[in-house]
């Protein structure tokens, strides 16, 4: 449950960074690296953490890349909402 809350918190923080910098790469890195560190601290295997953080980075990067192509407002929030659902419940 704690990791679930931490994932959503990191997504919100990386979205705030995206709003400031408009750079999808750095926002996705801010999302995936702390989650990998927390996964290692929680005692997960190194290869599992590596694969999981690579998947999370790819999903976050695609999300922020789509948000850079879409107009501000509802389409941007829709992409962020779908990404949050995928990250929270699927992965």
N, C-alpha and C positions, 0 to 999 in steps of 0.2 A: 504494500500500500504506500509505503514511504517513497519507493522508487517511482511509482505512478504519479504521485504529487510532484516529485522532483522533475520528472520529464515534462509535465505541463508547465511548471514554473520556468524551466530553462527555455521552453518554446516561447513563452511570453517575453522573457528577457531578450532572447535573440530577435524577436519581432521588434522590440523597442530599438535594438541596435540597427536593425534593417531600416526602420523609419528615419533614423539619424543619418546613416551612411549610404543607404541605397545600394549596398554591395552584398549580393547573395552569398558569396563565398565565405566572407568573414562571419556572417550571421549563422551559416550552417556549421562552421567550425566552433563558434561559441556554443552552439547547441550540442554538438556531439562529443567534444573533448571532455567537458566536465562529467557527462554521463559515463564515459569510459573510465574516468578516474574513480567515480563512485562505484562502478561495477567492480573494479579491481579491489577497492577497499572492502566491499561486501564479500569478497572471497570467490568470485566467479573465475572460471578458467580464462587464461590469457587469450586463447584462440576464440573462445566464445565472445569475449569482450571485444576483440578486434573485429570479428564478423558483425556483431550487433551494432557497434559504433559506425562501421562502414555503411551498413544499411540505413541507420538513422541519419547519417550525414547525407546520403544520396536522397532520401526522402525530403529532408529539410532543404537541401540545395534546389531540388526541383520545385518545391513550394515557393521559395523566395525568388527563384527565376521566373516562375509563372506570375508572381505578384508584381515583378518589375515590368512584365509585358502587359498586364491588365490595367485598366483605369482604376483610380482610387475609389474607395467606397465599397459598395456591396459585393462586387466580384472579388475584390481583394480579401474581404472578410470571409467569403464563402470558401476560397481556397485555403485560408488559414483554419477554418472550422473543419473542413474535410481532413486536412493534415493532422489536426489535433485528435480527431476521432481515430484515424489510422494509427497514429503513434500511441495513443492511450490504450486502445482495445485490441489491436492486432499484434503489435510488437511488444 
